[in-house]
Amino acid sequence: MSTYDETRRAWDEASSKHVREYAEHLEQARIARLLPIEEELLAPLIEGAQVLHPQSGHGLDDHALVRLGARSVLGLDYSPTAVSAAQRRADDLDAPCRYLITELPVTGLDDAVADLVYTGKGALSWMADLDAWAQEMHRLLRSGGHLFVYEGHPLVPLWAWDADEARVRPDRSYFADTHVNDTFPARGATEHQRTLAEMVMTVVGAGFDLLHLAEHPDPFWRPDDAPPAAAWDGRLPNAVSLLARRTP
Ligand SMILES: C[S@@+](CC[C@H](N)C(=O)[O-])C[C@H]1O[C@@H](n2cnc3c(N)ncnc32)[C@H](O)[C@@H]1O
């Protein structure tokens, strides 16, 4: 089990990938697009929006958000390495994206700075206190602003990655609070779990109206070096999308 500081250090080390692969990321950013479901949901509300991207990581999605119509994106991440690589790329491409080294959920930002919070793709499982996270998202959004999450499905920690047959891991429980990650880039780190119901009720309880919730068969991420897992063959949920509006 890792401590918070160890996990933070591990993420900073893992983020050196964004520096090593800077040239490739730069080319990917020039043509980056969101997933079709993300574009469908965000297109009607993103024109001219000031977007906040907590746990922005490599930040490639920020260029896609701008391409879709966002006026600006502010990425937040506690990895100085991730933040500086993302900022360098935004500067090189003259994109309206800015990045801050910030710990979540305490960010030190003013209230109501965003029209849209865009987050996920490996973000929420690093939040020990989801209530505090949801309240922080509510605080940072203007009244009527939107929270969009595209995230690994809460069942994903249970799926074994066997290529021949989809299996449930005997060492994991859907109702556990945590598990230890055993895949790159977060190997050894403690991840937090919550059920889909807990995730939705936390968002609603923080003061959001739920507009959209859907489960998807494709994972948001596949490791480069592993064969496709049978758990990704379209029969099981691997991702979830959620759109909610901040109530006044
Ligand atoms: C899976 S990665 C990146 C997710 C991002 N959506 C992407 O597609 O690149 C998760 C990111 O969360 C950041 N992170 C994890 N815990 C954090 C925390 N408590 N505060 C701020 N950033 C955090 C890590 O540094 C890492 O860049």
The ligand as an ORCA input file, in Angstrom:
! r2SCAN-3c Opt
* xyz 0 1
  C      -4.518      8.838    -15.349
  S      -3.695     10.318    -15.110
  C      -4.291     11.473    -16.237
  C      -5.693     11.669    -16.495
  C      -5.949     12.665    -17.609
  N      -7.357     12.785    -17.729
  C      -5.337     12.220    -18.929
  O      -6.073     11.671    -19.767
  O      -4.132     12.418    -19.137
  C      -4.190     10.910    -13.532
  C      -3.553     12.258    -13.204
  O      -4.065     12.657    -11.919
  C      -3.044     13.356    -11.247
  N      -3.409     13.316     -9.827
  C      -3.622     12.214     -9.058
  N      -3.982     12.561     -7.805
  C      -3.997     13.910     -7.782
  C      -4.306     14.863     -6.769
  N      -4.655     14.507     -5.528
  N      -4.234     16.179     -7.081
  C      -3.873     16.574     -8.333
  N      -3.566     15.724     -9.344
  C      -3.642     14.402     -9.063
  C      -1.758     12.634    -11.629
  O      -0.613     13.425    -11.487
  C      -2.030     12.248    -13.090
  O      -1.499     13.199    -13.992
*
